[in-house]
């Protein structure tokens, strides 16, 4: 999400501060954007509300599968909801600091040149991003037979529902794969509804029309609810 004013940035920082309490204890998409939309909930609610438990459980299932490959048990210990939220807090923080081009090892340095909040939150060798999963890998193969998006289906649906609950759409909206600045003049850039284009789905309940008109109807239908 992109925040267009200072208050939204402050909200984001507050969310990061909450997530970093752990220290004390990226296909093609259709975007439906609201110009005057506002969020009555904390910015991270779309990711964490109802979804972090699925992420934590799914990640632990994968960690159990690969644990035998690690020499040290502590490098493959199960995660929990606090640590999974802390991981997203780290990612938010790095994005806010524009650290995408920095050497990741430099960020975790403990000689005074790194970022204290990072290595106090988790070890550089924790490898949670490598283990991060959004579904049960033991049942994925069967689910993929009827749904190409089976590996992210549940968490994606939760994310979209939270977007709908958190954003109040205004009178000016745009539908596109990406918001192009010269096409509209939005005051905010919150996503209200979205779909992932996965090509033609197998026969079943997930097979729907991907024609432009049908996609638009499904996306804007949320404004009539």
Secondary structure by P-SEA (a helix, b strand, c coil): cccccaaaaaaaaaaaaaaacccccccbbbbbccccbbbccccccccccccaaaaaaaaaaaaaaaccccccccccccccaaaaaaaaaaaaaaaaaccccccccccccccccccaaaaaacccccccccccccccccccccccccccccccaaaaaaaaaaaaacccccccccccccccccccccccccccbbbbbccccccccccccccaaaaaaaaaccccc
